[in-house]
Amino acid sequence: MKAVISVTGCDAVGIIAKISAVCAECSVNIVDISQTVLQKYFSMIMLVEIDSINVPFADFVDRMSDLGKANQLEIHTMHEDIFNAMHRI
C-alpha cells in the first residue's frame, strides 16, 4: 500500500532531510518524489510505500503534521485509497 505526502511552505535548508528521517524511522519507503522551489516557496509531493510501516498509520500522519508545525510547513499525509477516492471521476 502507498500514501501521498504533500509539503508546502517557505523554502529552508533540510526540509527533505527532516521528512526523509521520519519516514526512515517509521520504515516508510520513499518511492517517488517531486519537489520545486518557486521564488521562496517550497512544494513537494512524495509517494511512499507503507507496507512495512512500524507504527500505526494514524501516528505516522500525526508525526508528519507535527513536523510541519515545528518547521512552519503544511504537511498532509493521505492514504492512497483516500487519495484515489477523492480524485475519481
N, C-alpha and C positions, 0 to 999 in steps of 0.2 A: 504494500500500500504506500501511497505517497501523500505529501502535503505541500501546500504552496505557502511560502513566506514572502510577504511584501514589506519593504522598508522604505520609508521616505523621511526626509529631514535635511537639515543643513549638513553640508559635507564636513568631515573631520577625519583625521588620521585614525585608522584602526577599526572602522565600523565593520568591515567584512571579517577581520580577525576576531572581534568580540563575538559576533554571531556564529562564526565557524567553531569557536571554542565551546559554546553552549551546545551546539549540535554534536560535537565530538564527545563531550561529557555525557550526553544522553544517548549515545550510539545511534545518532541520526546521520545518515549518509547524504551528502550533497550530490545530487545527480546532475543538475544543470543550474547555471547562474547567469543572470543578465543584469548588468549594472551600468549606470551612466551618471555623469555629473553635468547638470545644466546650470551654468554660471556657478552659484554657490549651493545649489540644491542637489542632494544625493537621492537616487532612486534605484531600487534593486528588487528583483524578483528571483526567488530561489525555488527550485523543485527539489524536494528532499524525499528520501525513502525512509519510511518509519517501521519497516518490518522487524527490525532488531532493537527498537527503542526500549530503553531500560527504566523508563519512568512512565506513569500514566500520561496519555496524550494531553489531557487537560492540564497537567502540571507543566508539561513542556510549553504549552500555549502561554501559561501564566509566566513562566521564566522568560520567554521571549518578550512578552509585554512589559514585564518589569525591567528587562534590559533596555528596552526602548525608552521607558520613562526615565531611567537613570542617565540616559545619554541624549535626551531631548530628540528622540526619534519616534516615529509611529511604526510599530512592528505588529503586523497582523499575520497570524498563522491559521491556516484553514485546511481541514482535511480534504483530500482530493474529491471524495464523494460529495461534500457540500459545495465545493467549488464547481464541480461539473453540473450539479443540480441547479445552481444559480445561473449558469450560462447556457442552459439547454433551451433550444428554440421550441 
